[in-house]
Amino acid sequence: MIRKILRYAAIAGAAGLLGCTDKQLNVVNPNSGDTQRVLGTPNDAEALISTYWKRWMSGMYGSITDVEGMADIFGMMSYSSLANNCMNSHAPFTGATNFNSPGNTCLSEQYRLYSILGEVERVASSFLTAEAGGLTLGSPARDARAKSYAEYLRGISLGYLALMHDSAAVVSPGMDAQDPGKLAAYPVVAESAYAALQRSIDYATANESGANGFPLPTTWINSPTTYTSAEFVKLVKSYRARFRANVARTPAERAAAKWDLIIADAQGGLTSDQIITTNTVSGPFRSWVAQYDTYGLWHQMPPMIIGMGDVSGSYASYLATALTDRGSGNNAFFMVTPDLRFPQGATRAAQQADFPITSCQGAAQTCKRYFANRIGNDQFAGLGWAWSNYDFVRFHSWRQAGDGGSGQNGNIPLFAKTELDMLQAEGLIRQGNYAAAAALINVTRVKNGLPALTAFDNTTPVPGGANCVPKMPVGGNTVTCGNMMEAMKWEKRMETAFIAFTPWYLDARGWGDLGQDTPLFWATPYQDLQARGYTVAQVYGAGIGAGNAAGSSAGKSTYGW
């Protein structure tokens, strides 16, 4: 039993004993997990659960010691030659795998998200168990608010476990506090997430009587948004739409997603970006966004995806060169594009003058471009096909000065409204409703200098002729103008980059755009497998080769790479 509950040791004192009702203790051990003290009053119980969105944020975004850096490189949203956080061992086209053997060099990164989200799931479930067992916070409205919030925490934790891992434990209200739950395959985990999010909606819209119902207290989700019942439901639906689409491992699974439900949730979701307020002392944090903005070897934008915006011929020449020869002679990729999210100009000097990064480092500034042409030395370390002149700097102002002059202290988006628009657009394309899809795609497309889509089908090339954006790789070595689906992909990539959790990896997996042999998920970390009695021989990883799960790597991509 001790081995089985190893994973939950960190929370045993806080919530692992919610089921205890012994009132005969006269001597209190300050180091014990006595529920009477931890959750002895309604205020104590509510105070505990109210801290767990920050804990979820810590697991998702609070450290660079997690899988996000690896996944961003797999998804070709970033590149680094550094060994830090296993980045250089997880580049596409190298046979990289998500190895999972005990003692592996990535063990901390591969365990963090799984462990902390499991903890959040456990605490939220234990809180709901206590409510079902008679705990009340003082009014039906206050109880409903707390239960809605707890189910939301369960849903977003289970949802991301389903997205990133092949299996995870589903811990449900009513389970014994020391029951670790049985491992379930990711589709089952995902269904549990959807069910939890629906219960969250049901509690939020129950219209219960009494004081201290919605809105959520401002400390529960650190944001300038006031989370009334209606605003909270929009947030819940937004996550459910994301999970339903992104849980797919293959194009077949993505095509089979319940697009009618995804469209409905996206339409009922956020009406503007979800903004959170970060704090370098108390959290929440956005660790990878901050790290990528430090320049140097930590980050550059590889050309494979951003090159689709090029109209100079550089991308076509790049693709026509053998993968191993790209970047030869220490030549980093340079592009010219009409897309206003990139620096404008036909030369590096012109692009650097168009958007000097020094123009975007004051407090609460909106950066003119999302990407900058690097000033100073290019990086010629690691794989030449990934070298480029470009860095992602959309949130440079937040990184340098925040809202009031202190870097990383202030508002930053966590969920982009455009992501929901593109989920709708993708579903509408799959349903053949091209005019409605085009209207959604054109919102950010036109805003950023690209001509509107006017042909309502999925075969006509996007407008622009030789200057069309995006280009679409064909066979891995030539380009043509993309169709409506590719236009949707381009907008989604540009507008979600470094906002959502590794969005390019998750979308590319379902679209079939990952590089061949890229792992499709992370296995259940060996720490949990061994705690459940698995032998070393039974521990497995993901990707090609022996010791990895069957079918756990991508085939040749839709682009031919």
VOGU-3710 file (C-alpha; in Angstrom, 3 decimals, decimal comma):
1> mirkilryaa> 0,000/0,000/0,000  2,873/2,381/0,779  4,173/1,914/-2,745  0,755/2,553/-4,195  0,303/5,872/-2,451  3,849/7,146/-2,993  2,619/9,533/-5,654  0,321/11,295/-3,195  2,725/11,743/-0,309  3,057/15,469/-0,919
11> iagaagllgc> -0,624/16,092/-0,214  -1,358/13,552/2,471  -1,195/16,186/5,176  -3,525/18,579/3,342  -6,246/16,489/1,809  -5,398/12,814/1,858  -7,354/12,271/5,058  -10,553/14,085/4,225  -12,514/10,991/5,110  -11,256/10,937/8,731
21> tdkqlnvvnp> -13,938/11,776/11,317  -12,179/10,842/14,578  -12,989/13,609/17,147  -11,420/11,919/20,197  -7,852/13,138/19,729  -6,806/15,264/22,686  -3,134/15,756/21,804  -2,383/17,359/18,437  0,811/16,378/16,650  1,717/19,440/14,539
31> nsgdtqrvlg> 3,312/17,198/11,902  0,331/14,889/11,451  -2,244/14,953/8,703  -5,126/15,709/11,068  -8,137/16,658/8,998  -9,772/18,344/11,974  -7,150/21,091/11,758  -6,580/21,231/8,014  -10,263/21,165/7,062  -11,863/21,762/10,420
41> tpndaealis> -14,103/24,618/9,309  -15,866/25,599/6,082  -13,422/28,472/5,711  -10,466/26,087/6,015  -11,931/23,771/3,394  -12,646/26,593/0,975  -9,211/28,124/1,588  -7,583/24,832/0,643  -9,427/24,302/-2,633  -9,066/27,965/-3,596
51> tywkrwmsgm> -5,270/27,608/-3,844  -5,318/24,760/-6,309  -5,669/26,678/-9,559  -2,263/28,140/-8,740  -1,028/24,628/-8,041  -2,366/23,517/-11,441  -0,607/26,506/-13,021  2,588/25,445/-11,248  2,364/22,011/-12,847  1,537/23,349/-16,284
61> ygsitdvegm> 3,575/26,536/-16,552  5,483/27,122/-13,329  8,839/25,588/-14,195  11,054/24,849/-17,184  11,556/21,431/-15,610  8,660/19,879/-17,507  7,806/18,412/-20,919  6,818/21,725/-22,523  10,316/22,524/-23,785  10,687/19,083/-25,363
71> adifgmmsys> 7,234/19,182/-26,938  7,779/22,674/-28,354  10,854/21,385/-30,185  8,994/18,282/-31,411  6,278/20,626/-32,708  8,890/22,842/-34,438  7,728/25,908/-32,499  11,199/26,288/-31,004  14,711/24,952/-31,303  17,741/24,850/-29,039
81> slanncmnsh> 20,973/22,905/-29,128  21,252/23,035/-25,340  20,984/19,876/-23,268  19,032/21,831/-20,645  15,686/20,215/-19,841  16,308/17,584/-22,531  15,794/20,012/-25,393  18,616/18,853/-27,663  17,717/15,194/-27,194  14,190/15,797/-28,484
91> apftgatnfn> 14,683/17,264/-31,931  12,637/15,930/-34,860  14,291/13,825/-37,568  16,901/12,446/-35,162  15,176/9,280/-33,957  14,526/10,952/-30,600  12,244/9,056/-28,237  10,486/9,785/-24,977  12,625/7,341/-23,034  11,234/6,409/-19,648
101> spgntclseq> 13,681/4,045/-17,985  14,436/4,520/-14,286  17,178/7,062/-13,794  16,853/8,576/-17,264  18,180/12,103/-17,740  14,691/13,546/-18,332  13,013/11,966/-15,333  12,224/15,242/-13,553  10,814/16,897/-16,664  8,700/13,878/-17,562
111> yrlysilgev> 7,259/13,466/-14,070  6,416/17,033/-13,064  3,213/17,636/-15,013  1,918/14,117/-14,383  2,628/14,333/-10,660  1,238/17,804/-9,982  -1,882/17,378/-12,096  -2,488/14,098/-10,298  -2,198/15,962/-7,022  -4,703/18,620/-8,127
121> ervassflta> -7,087/15,895/-9,287  -6,753/14,165/-5,908  -7,324/17,274/-3,786  -10,329/18,396/-5,838  -11,838/14,905/-5,650  -11,276/14,701/-1,901  -12,917/18,083/-1,415  -15,960/16,902/-3,390  -16,034/13,727/-1,310  -16,161/15,820/1,842
131> eaggltlgsp> -19,009/17,936/0,419  -20,930/14,792/-0,474  -20,319/13,517/3,048  -21,954/16,518/4,684  -19,392/19,301/4,651  -21,123/22,585/3,878  -19,572/26,013/3,407  -22,603/27,819/4,785  -25,056/28,252/1,928  -26,196/26,282/-1,158
141> ardaraksya> -24,795/29,013/-3,412  -21,381/28,901/-1,764  -21,331/25,099/-1,899  -22,252/25,114/-5,590  -19,535/27,651/-6,388  -16,879/25,550/-4,656  -18,071/22,326/-6,285  -18,094/23,963/-9,719  -14,545/25,164/-9,172  -13,374/21,764/-7,871
151> eylrgislgy> -14,851/19,947/-10,881  -13,177/22,498/-13,152  -9,834/21,685/-11,525  -10,487/17,978/-11,974  -11,469/18,517/-15,610  -8,479/20,589/-16,659  -6,100/18,246/-14,824  -7,563/15,099/-16,360  -7,753/16,833/-19,722  -4,059/17,578/-19,888
161> lalmhdsaav> -3,118/14,158/-18,542  -5,091/12,726/-21,467  -3,416/15,079/-23,953  0,171/14,430/-22,885  0,236/10,850/-21,572  -0,989/7,542/-22,918  -2,650/6,668/-19,623  -3,244/8,102/-16,177  -5,156/7,388/-12,997  -8,702/8,700/-12,769
171> vspgmdaqdp> -9,365/9,651/-9,145  -13,048/10,310/-8,506  -15,100/11,724/-5,647  -16,060/8,989/-3,220  -12,839/7,023/-3,620  -10,821/6,154/-0,546  -8,189/8,779/0,130  -5,372/6,232/-0,232  -6,706/4,629/-3,405  -4,386/5,730/-6,253
181> gklaaypvva> -6,946/4,765/-8,877  -6,403/2,364/-11,732  -4,530/3,492/-14,813  -6,907/4,246/-17,673  -6,110/4,782/-21,352  -6,132/8,388/-22,562  -9,596/8,217/-24,226  -11,095/7,147/-20,889  -9,198/9,875/-19,047  -10,442/12,408/-21,599
191> esayaalqrs> -14,062/11,306/-21,176  -13,672/11,712/-17,427  -12,396/15,244/-18,040  -15,418/16,112/-20,202  -17,777/14,733/-17,566  -16,076/16,737/-14,812  -16,288/19,918/-16,881  -19,989/19,321/-17,505  -20,581/18,952/-13,768  -18,671/22,188/-13,292
201> idyatanesg> -21,094/23,881/-15,693  -24,087/22,294/-13,965  -23,015/23,563/-10,542  -22,206/27,014/-11,932  -25,663/27,370/-13,464  -27,677/25,782/-10,635  -28,911/29,182/-9,354  -28,695/28,059/-5,742  -29,826/30,385/-2,961  -27,784/32,054/-0,285
211> angfplpttw> -24,697/34,195/0,121  -21,170/33,896/-1,285  -21,986/32,289/-4,589  -20,513/33,480/-7,867  -18,481/35,421/-8,863  -15,305/33,590/-7,874  -13,132/35,459/-5,406  -10,358/37,237/-7,303  -7,675/35,147/-5,577  -9,016/31,874/-6,987
221> inspttytsa> -7,952/32,640/-10,561  -5,509/35,528/-10,728  -6,987/37,608/-13,513  -8,467/41,016/-14,272  -11,617/39,161/-15,331  -14,502/38,910/-12,883  -15,591/35,284/-13,055  -19,335/35,472/-12,761  -21,190/32,244/-13,354  -21,561/33,133/-17,041
231> efvklvksyr> -17,878/34,041/-17,499  -16,755/30,918/-15,683  -18,921/28,698/-17,882  -17,314/30,286/-20,960  -13,904/29,333/-19,596  -14,973/25,760/-18,846  -16,419/25,277/-22,331  -13,258/26,671/-23,905  -11,080/24,050/-22,260  -13,460/21,276/-23,196
241> arfranvart> -13,357/22,332/-26,845  -9,553/22,314/-26,757  -9,380/18,882/-25,166  -11,879/17,277/-27,553  -9,827/18,351/-30,573  -6,292/17,972/-29,255  -6,567/14,587/-27,579  -6,270/12,985/-31,038  -3,000/11,172/-31,746  -3,522/10,752/-35,487
251> paeraaakwd> -5,353/12,451/-38,374  -7,928/9,660/-38,270  -8,646/10,328/-34,603  -8,821/14,075/-35,208  -11,243/13,623/-38,105  -13,411/11,398/-35,898  -13,607/13,987/-33,087  -17,094/15,180/-32,171  -16,865/18,390/-34,158  -20,459/19,381/-33,522
261> liiadaqggl> -19,709/19,438/-29,789  -16,386/21,205/-30,324  -18,081/23,893/-32,412  -20,826/24,341/-29,811  -18,332/24,706/-26,955  -16,141/27,071/-28,981  -19,159/29,217/-29,798  -20,142/29,249/-26,126  -16,589/29,856/-24,953  -14,441/32,896/-24,327
271> tsdqiittnt> -15,429/36,094/-26,116  -11,967/37,611/-25,597  -8,554/36,298/-24,572  -8,308/34,849/-21,086  -5,824/37,091/-19,303  -4,033/36,084/-16,125  -1,912/38,197/-13,803  1,492/36,694/-13,031  3,657/37,399/-10,011  7,290/36,380/-9,646
281> vsgpfrswva> 6,925/35,903/-5,887  3,520/34,353/-5,313  2,697/33,065/-8,786  1,268/32,137/-11,129  4,288/31,946/-13,421  4,914/31,541/-17,171  8,386/30,053/-16,982  8,975/28,901/-20,565  7,671/32,145/-22,083  10,120/34,038/-19,914
291> qydtyglwhq> 12,975/31,665/-20,731  12,470/31,777/-24,492  12,711/35,554/-24,403  16,268/35,517/-23,064  17,746/35,044/-26,576  20,934/33,103/-27,080  20,900/29,341/-27,364  17,663/28,866/-25,435  15,395/29,634/-28,373  15,113/30,346/-32,066
301> mppmiigmgd> 12,234/29,832/-34,503  13,114/26,926/-36,835  12,103/27,533/-40,476  9,939/24,418/-41,031  6,686/26,146/-40,029  7,372/29,886/-40,070  8,885/29,529/-43,531  5,400/28,898/-44,892  4,955/32,674/-44,699  7,912/33,414/-46,973
311> vsgsyasyla> 7,378/35,030/-50,410  11,052/35,592/-51,328  11,841/32,061/-52,480  14,031/31,358/-49,461  11,651/28,717/-48,122  11,398/26,953/-51,465  15,202/26,857/-51,695  15,424/25,686/-48,105  13,051/22,781/-48,724  14,823/21,835/-51,967
321> taltdrgsgn> 18,064/21,375/-49,990  18,666/18,048/-48,270  17,775/18,187/-44,595  21,350/17,536/-43,509  22,682/20,327/-45,763  20,337/23,092/-44,615  22,260/25,813/-42,852  25,571/24,700/-44,399  28,177/27,427/-44,447  26,672/28,850/-41,267
331> naffmvtpdl> 23,678/30,365/-43,037  20,636/30,954/-40,884  17,227/31,118/-42,570  15,990/34,541/-43,713  12,490/35,209/-45,040  10,323/37,992/-46,416  6,588/37,979/-45,779  3,601/40,316/-46,044  2,352/38,901/-42,730  2,574/41,812/-40,307
341> rfpqgatraa> 3,296/39,550/-37,373  6,826/39,328/-38,794  9,308/42,181/-39,263  8,876/43,860/-42,641  11,601/44,502/-45,197  13,598/42,778/-47,917  16,874/42,708/-45,936  17,917/41,877/-42,413  18,849/45,479/-41,794  15,435/46,632/-42,969
351> qqadfpitsc> 13,651/44,099/-40,778  15,728/45,025/-37,749  14,962/48,687/-38,372  11,260/47,956/-38,834  11,038/46,351/-35,404  13,938/46,989/-33,051  13,316/44,973/-29,938  14,192/48,015/-27,826  10,907/49,530/-29,003  8,987/46,934/-27,032
361> qgaaqtckry> 10,415/46,688/-23,559  8,489/49,315/-21,638  5,772/48,410/-19,157  2,438/47,208/-20,567  3,430/47,730/-24,200  1,920/45,857/-27,133  4,765/44,707/-29,339  4,513/45,778/-32,986  5,414/42,278/-34,228  5,260/38,769/-32,800
371> fanrigndqf> 8,709/37,841/-34,145  11,964/39,773/-34,401  14,938/39,445/-36,715  17,743/38,796/-34,294  20,225/41,610/-33,710  23,713/40,348/-33,019  25,265/36,981/-33,671  23,227/34,123/-35,095  23,412/30,737/-33,425  25,266/28,029/-35,308
381> aglgwawsny> 25,102/25,197/-32,817  23,189/21,980/-33,217  21,173/21,001/-36,273  21,561/23,344/-39,245  18,020/22,836/-40,531  16,748/24,627/-37,406  18,891/27,764/-37,641  17,060/30,999/-38,347  17,319/34,744/-37,869  14,081/34,851/-35,891
391> dfvrfhswrq> 13,036/34,849/-32,258  9,555/34,966/-30,739  9,164/38,249/-28,861  5,428/38,922/-28,694  5,537/39,139/-24,906  8,895/40,893/-24,626  7,326/43,822/-22,777  5,850/41,473/-20,161  9,197/39,698/-19,834  11,177/42,901/-19,389
401> agdggsgqng> 8,839/45,249/-17,513  5,470/43,624/-16,811  2,641/46,076/-16,198  4,474/48,447/-13,909  8,172/48,178/-14,651  8,911/44,831/-12,995  9,450/41,977/-15,425  7,000/39,043/-15,381  4,674/40,833/-12,980  1,511/41,641/-14,874
411> niplfaktel> -1,068/40,544/-17,386  -0,443/37,961/-20,105  -2,848/35,796/-22,142  -3,336/32,163/-21,170  -6,080/31,207/-23,647  -6,428/33,027/-26,975  -9,907/33,704/-28,315  -8,536/32,998/-31,811  -7,899/29,400/-30,779  -11,643/28,945/-30,344
421> dmlqaeglir> -12,343/30,685/-33,649  -9,966/28,292/-35,403  -11,467/25,270/-33,667  -14,818/26,410/-35,016  -13,305/27,008/-38,448  -11,688/23,566/-38,527  -14,965/21,915/-37,614  -16,856/23,948/-40,204  -14,335/22,995/-42,905  -14,729/19,338/-41,994
431> qgnyaaaaal> -18,511/19,795/-42,230  -18,279/21,590/-45,581  -19,470/24,982/-44,293  -16,653/26,886/-45,967  -18,173/30,376/-46,020  -18,627/30,385/-42,242  -15,112/29,015/-41,761  -13,615/31,689/-44,017  -15,326/34,444/-42,048  -13,591/33,259/-38,878
441> invtrvkngl> -10,195/32,773/-40,524  -10,324/36,200/-42,141  -10,577/38,021/-38,796  -6,888/37,697/-37,897  -5,744/37,053/-41,460  -6,864/40,444/-42,755  -5,827/42,219/-39,554  -2,283/41,045/-40,212  -1,990/42,141/-43,813  -3,051/39,022/-45,692
451> paltafdntt> -5,803/39,047/-48,336  -9,175/37,675/-47,299  -10,283/34,220/-48,350  -13,017/34,630/-50,957  -13,231/31,147/-52,484  -15,471/29,039/-50,271  -14,013/25,577/-50,726  -11,004/23,622/-49,545  -9,295/23,239/-52,915  -8,755/26,778/-54,221
461> pvpggancvp> -5,302/28,157/-53,320  -5,267/31,067/-50,899  -5,099/34,434/-52,689  -1,839/36,208/-53,399  -0,411/34,316/-56,342  3,373/34,021/-55,961  3,053/36,027/-52,741  0,488/33,701/-51,169  0,604/32,930/-47,458  0,772/30,249/-46,307
471> kmpvggntvt> 2,858/28,128/-48,629  2,314/24,408/-48,229  5,211/21,939/-48,466  4,618/19,102/-50,921  6,629/15,915/-50,685  8,948/17,611/-48,242  10,927/19,465/-50,902  8,654/21,767/-52,942  5,960/24,317/-52,146  2,560/25,344/-53,406
481> cgnmmeamkw> -0,056/27,772/-52,133  -2,084/26,360/-49,284  -5,852/25,841/-49,219  -8,431/27,011/-46,675  -7,397/24,348/-44,177  -3,796/25,505/-44,391  -4,903/29,121/-43,949  -6,709/28,057/-40,763  -3,616/26,217/-39,527  -1,420/29,256/-40,183
491> ekrmetafia> -3,681/31,592/-38,225  -3,953/29,167/-35,357  -0,206/28,655/-35,203  0,577/32,356/-35,290  -2,064/33,329/-32,721  -1,510/30,525/-30,190  2,298/30,342/-30,257  3,671/30,300/-26,704  0,245/31,078/-25,213  -1,322/27,650/-24,885
501> ftpwyldarg> 0,649/24,668/-23,582  2,759/23,407/-26,525  0,006/24,150/-29,090  1,994/23,416/-32,244  2,890/19,926/-31,052  -0,664/19,010/-30,094  -2,213/20,359/-33,289  0,480/18,923/-35,555  -0,056/15,493/-33,991  -3,737/15,476/-34,928
511> wgdlgqdtpl> -3,214/17,155/-38,300  -0,483/14,684/-39,230  2,150/17,419/-39,524  4,787/16,147/-37,074  8,109/14,994/-38,425  8,265/11,283/-39,137  9,073/9,140/-36,076  8,257/11,925/-33,592  6,771/10,416/-30,393  3,019/10,942/-30,132
521> fwatpyqdlq> 2,830/11,136/-26,337  4,693/10,561/-23,091  4,252/7,249/-21,327  3,049/7,005/-17,750  6,206/8,012/-15,846  8,201/5,110/-14,521  7,892/6,473/-10,960  4,154/5,786/-10,978  4,512/2,489/-12,830  7,001/1,187/-10,293
531> argytvaqvy> 4,848/2,411/-7,407  2,116/0,226/-8,875  4,348/-2,844/-8,950  5,585/-2,742/-12,543  8,986/-4,326/-13,051  11,767/-2,482/-14,859  11,120/-4,723/-17,865  7,498/-3,558/-17,959  8,383/0,150/-18,003  8,037/1,548/-21,519
541> gagigagnaa> 8,563/4,782/-23,427  7,194/6,330/-26,618  8,685/6,631/-30,085  10,514/4,320/-32,420  12,653/1,387/-31,313  12,722/-1,308/-28,690  11,295/-0,545/-25,278  8,695/1,851/-26,596  4,961/1,377/-26,999  3,762/0,081/-30,354
551> gssagkstyg> 2,307/2,765/-32,613  3,704/5,573/-30,483  5,483/7,518/-33,251  4,288/9,648/-36,159  4,316/8,441/-39,738  5,419/10,579/-42,668  3,706/13,933/-42,371  1,118/15,454/-44,664  3,908/17,788/-45,816  6,182/14,908/-46,761
561> w> 8,691/15,189/-43,949
//
